[in-house]
Amino acid sequence: MAEATYTCILCLRALQAEEQGLLVLGHNICPECESKIVSLTRDDPDYEHFKSGLKKIWQRLGA
């Protein structure tokens, strides 16, 4: 039987079912992205990337 795979909505990396990450409104966030989000500051070069990625989750909710 094939293992279920999931995709991180932020980095698009395929996740295995046993990997722990965040599940936000049905969308997966991998542990690496979760860790980066927690440590981000507004002046971090990746801030806008992660901000727009998280917006995708909320925009899909309203669609």
C-alpha positions, 0 to 999 in steps of 0.5 A: 500500500502506498503511503500518503504524501502531502505538500508544504504550501510554502516550499512545495516540498513533498512530506511523508505521512509520518512527518510532523508539521502544521496543518492550517485549515487543511494545508500542510506546513513542513517543520522547516517552514514552521521553524523559519516562520517562528524565527522571522522578523519584519526585516528578514529577507524571507518575510514577504515570501512567507507572508504571501504564502500564508495569505494563500491559505486565507484566500483559498478559504474565502474562494 
